[in-house]
Amino acid sequence: MTRTNAGQLELRLSHAFGAEQFGTVSVWFYDSIISCYGGLTVENTAKAKLAALGVQDWDSKKYYYATYTTNGTVSTRAKNWHLFSITCTPTNHLIALDGNVIFEGTNDNIGFNKIMITTSGPGGSGSYYYDDLSITSLCLPMIVIEPQDQSVPIGANAAFSITALGEGQLGYQWQFNGTNLAGATGTSLTITNVQLENAGNYIVVVSNEYYSVTSRVATLAIIGPIITTQPQSQAVPLGTNAVFCVVATNQGILSYQWQFNDVNIGGATNAVLVITNAQPDVAGVIIV
């Protein structure tokens, strides 16, 4: 853009993305007129103006930078070609001038969906130049299919799986209740012969050379009655009583049926079975 003394002129060039981006945006700017503004801005139109770097027309000595959490200046302004660069990752911002980082700060997982270069000024004559606007996307892993909750009975197998996309070699690490599972580094996780101690929360961390993402929490639940205290074998003298007990849990109402040598015992439908006046014909296998 070429301007004269005829008053304020402004030029804005912008590009909008269809999806949120992470990465580096850079542009060369020829700083030839002291009374001018030139700037590069990356923005998330739904959340925040993430970061900006530029020069202001009222200050001939400084470059200004800003993020949605802070701002500052660098006193190195000079007429020449200068490279403005802004990097946004899920965790931080980097703002660089001529390849030198002048600000590094945190980011709350906010990507950009719009970039803009702006030139304006109240006075002076000359030309403003921008060149080689470039965008380098940070190719984060993306989870396409999340692991799903599983409900299985004791002794069965449970399988979790995930489908993810991303640049380069993807790595996987499954966790159980916040702790890495040794050797669980594939796209699927199978738990064989499920027991009570396997019930809980499972996630998988997917990573590449740039970043890592974490899946939703998938829960493994045990279905059906669960016996927490088994009945114990009894040895009693003739004519005395034998008592068998069982402790079980379930989400619904429990029912019981005791058996003797695989045959139901009439009326034995409680958690406790009492055999009174034990005789030789009651010796055998008791189950519930």
N, C-alpha and C positions, 0 to 999 in steps of 0.2 A: 504494500500500500504506500502510495506517495501522498504527502499532505503539504499544505502551504499555510500561510498565516491567516487564512480565511476563517479560522475559528475551530471549535472542537470537532474532531472527527473520531469515529470509533469503528473498528472492524472486529467482529467476533466470528470465529470459525469453530464449529463444534461437531462432534460425532457422538451418536447415542448407540448403545449396545442393547441387544435383545435380552441379554442375561448379565448378571453380576460377574465382574472380572476381578482377578488379582494379577498383578504383574508390574511392569515398568513402562512408563510413558516418558518419552524424551523428545526434545525439539531444539534445533539450533536457532538462536535469535541474534540478529545483528543490532547491537546497542549503539546507534549512531547519533541519536538526538537526546540531549539531556532532559529536555522538557517533554517527556513522553512516558507512557506506561506500556509495558509489555509483560505478558504473563501467560503461564501455563497452569491450568486448573484441572484436577480430577474430582469427580463428584458422584455421589450416590443420590439420585434425585428423590428417593424415597426415605433417605435417612440423614445424610449430612454432606456438606461440602468437605470432602476428605482432606485435600491438601492443595496448596498453591505455591508457586514460586514466580517471582517477577521483579520488575523495577517500577517505581512510582514516579510520577511526573514532578512531585514537589521536592524530591531529594536526589541530588546528583551524585551521591557518594555510596548509596546502600542498595543492596538487594534485599527484598522482603520475602519471607516464607511464612506459611501458616498451615496448620492442620485444624481439625475440628476441636482440638483440645488445647492448642497452644499456638504462639506465633513468635517471630523474632526477626533480626536483621543481620546482615553480613556486610561489613564496610570494605568492599573490594570492587566497587563498580568502576568499569573502564570501557571506553568505546572499542568494541571489537566484536567478533563472533563469540558467543557464549552458549554452552550446552546446558539446558535446563532438564533435569531428570527427577521424576517422582516415582517411587516404588511403593506399592501397597501389597502387603502380605496379610494373611489372617491375623497375625500377631503384632506386626509393627509397620511403621512408615520409615522410608529413607528419602531424604530430599538432598539432591546433589547439584552442585554448580561446577561446571567444567570438570566433571569426574570426581570431585572432592565432596565427601559427605559433609553437609553443613547442619543437618538435623537427623536424629534418629529417635523415634518415640514409639509408643505402643499403639496398637489398633485393636478394636473390639470386634474382630471378624467381620468388618464391613468392607465389601468390595465396591468397585466403581462401575457405573453404567453410563457415564458420560465424560468426555474430555473436551476441553475448550482452550483455544489460544485467543488472546485478546490484544489489540493494540489501539491506543488512543493518546491524545495529548492536547493541551490547550494552546500551544504556540510553538514557533520554530518551523523551519523548513527542512525538508529532507525526505529520506525514504526509510521505512522500517522493513526488515527482511526476516522471514522465517524460512527454515529449510529442514528437510529430512525429519518430518514428524514420524516417529516410530512407536510401535506398541509391541511389547514382548509379553505375551501372556504367561502367567505362572500356572502351569498345568497341574492343578491339584488333583489328587484322587477323588473320584466321585462314586458314591455308593448308588448302584442302580436298583438292586433288590436287597432289602434288609433281612437279617435273620429273624425268624418268627418264633413265637412262644410255642413250647412243647408241653404236653401233658401225657405222661405214660405211667403204667403200673410198675411196681417194684419188679426188677429182674428183666424188664424190657430194654430195648436200645432207644436212644434219643439222638437225633441228628439235626444240627444247625448248619446253615450254609449262607454264603453271601456272594453277590455278584457286584464287581466294582470295575471302573474304567479309570485310566490315567496314563500319563506319559511315562515311558520307561518301565523298569521292572517294579512291579508292586509287591510289597511285603505285607504279611498278615501275622497278627498275634492275637490269639484268643485269650480272654481273661474270664475268670470265675470269681465273682464277688470281689472284683478289683485286683486280683492277683493273676499274673501271667501263668498260663498253663504250659508246662514244659513240652516242647515238641509240637504244640498246636499252632502251626505256622502255615496252614493251607487255607483254601477257600471254604473248606467244610470242617466240621467238628462232630465226631461221633462218640457218644458215651455209651459203652456197652454195659449190660447188667446193672442198670440204674438202681441205686440204693438211696436211702434217705439223705445221706451226706452229699449227694450230687444235686439236690434241689437248691435252686437259687438263681442268681442273675448272671447272664453270659453276655459279653460284648466282644467285638473284634476291632482292633485298630489296624487300619489300612494305611500304608505309607509308600511314598516314593522319595526321590532325592530332594524334592522341594518341601513337602509337608506331609502331615498325617491327619486323617479324619477318623472319627469314632462312630461306630454303628449305634443304632438304638439298643436299648437293653432288651434282651430276649430272656424270658423266664422259663425255667424248667420246673414243672410242678408234678407231684406224685398223685396219681388218681387211685381210687379204690381204698378199702380199709388198709390201714397200716398197723401191724402188730408191733407194739413197742416193748412189751414184756411177754415172753412166751411162757406157756404152762411148763412146769418142771416135773420130772419123774418123781414118783413117790414110792417109798418102801415102808409099809406099816405092818404091825402085828395083826394076827387074826382078830376080828371082832372090833377093831378100832375104826376110826374114820380116816378117809383120805380126802384131801382138799386140793383141787386144781384151780388155778386162777389165770386169766389172760387180761392184758391191757392193750387196747387198740384205739386208734383215732380215725376219724373220717369227717368229711365236711357235712355229711348228713347223719341220719339216725342209724345207729349200728344195730344189727341183729346177730344172734349167736345160735349155734347148733353144735352141741357136743356129740361125739361119736365114740363108740367102743368097738374096736376091731372093724372099722369102716361101716358100722351100722349106727344110724341115729339113735340117741337115747331119748326116749319119750320125756317131754317136759324139761329137758336140759337146755334151756334157751337163754341163760344168763351168762354174765362174765365169770361166774364162780360155779364150779361143779363140786358137790359134796357127796362122797360115797360113804354111807354109814354102814357100820358092822361088816367091814370088808371080809369076804370069803374067797376061797380059791377060784371060784368061777368068775370073779371080777378082775382077775389078774390079766393084763393084756395091754393093748395100745389105745391110749386116749388121745384124741385130737379134737380141735374145735375149728 
